[in-house]
Amino acid sequence: MRGSRSFTFDLAADGSFAVDDVPPGTYILSAQMLEAPVATIEPDSFKGHRVGSSIQLEITVPDSVPGTAQEPLDLGTLIFRAATQKAIQ
C-alpha cells in the first residue's frame, strides 16, 4: 500500500466543503458526522461524541492540464449511512 495522506475539512452552513491542493490520485473519502456529546467516554466514541453517521467513498482526482485553471471536482450529493449500534454484552 502506498503512503497515506490525510486532508481535513469543515462543512459550510449549506453542507458544502472544499479541500484545496489535493494532488492527483485515487483517495478514500472517509467522513463521520458526530452526535451531541455523551456523558461518559464510550469505546465507540470520538472525544465524547458518538458517531451518528458516516461515509466512505473512493474518489479520483484527475491530473490537471498545464496552463489551464483547475475546476473544482464536484462530488454531487453524498449520502451518509446511519452508524450501527453495537450490542451491549
N, C-alpha and C positions, 0 to 999 in steps of 0.2 A: 504494500500500500504506500502511496506517495505521501509526503509530508502533509499534514493537515493545517488549514488556516481557519481562523475564526474572524468573523465580522459581526459586529453588534449594531443594532439599530433600535430606534424608538418609533412607536406608532404616532402619527399625527392624529388630531381630533377626528378627522374623516376616515381613519383606518389605513391611510396610505403610509408608505415608508420608502426610504431611499438608502442605498448603500453605495457610496462613491468609491471610485478607484479599485474596482474588483478586476483582477487580471482575467484574461480569457481562460476558460476551462470549464470542467464539469464539477458542480458542487451539490451538496445535500443541504437544502434549507431546512433547518430544524428550529421550530419556534414553539413556545409554550405561552399560554395565557393563564395567569395565576388568579386564584380566588382571593378573597379577603384573608387577612392573617388569621391563623388558628391560635388558640390559647396556648397550646403546647407544641413543641417541635416534634413532628412525627417522622418516621423513617422515609416516607414517600413525599416529603415536603421540601421546599426550597426556601431557606431563610424564614421559616414560619408560614409560608404560603403553600397551599395545596395547588397542584396543577389542575386547572379546570378543563382545559382542552389543549390539544397540541396538533402539530402538523409536521410531516417530513415529506419533502418534495425534491426530486432531482432537477437541477437547473443547469443549463449550459449557457455560459456567457461567451458569445461569439468573438472572434478576432475582429479588431477594428481595421478599417481601411485607411491607410496613411493619407493625410491631407483632407479627411472629411470629419465632420463632427459626429461623435458617438451619440446615437439616440438612446434614451433610457430603455431598458428592457422591461416591457410590460408583462407581468406575470398573470394578469387577469385577476379574477376573484379567487381568493384562497379560502378553502373550506376547512375549518378546524374540526376535529373529531373530539367528542367528549372523552375525558380520561376515564379509564375503568377503575372501579373501586376494588381494592384487594380485600379478600375475605379476612375477617378477624378470627384468629385461631385461639 
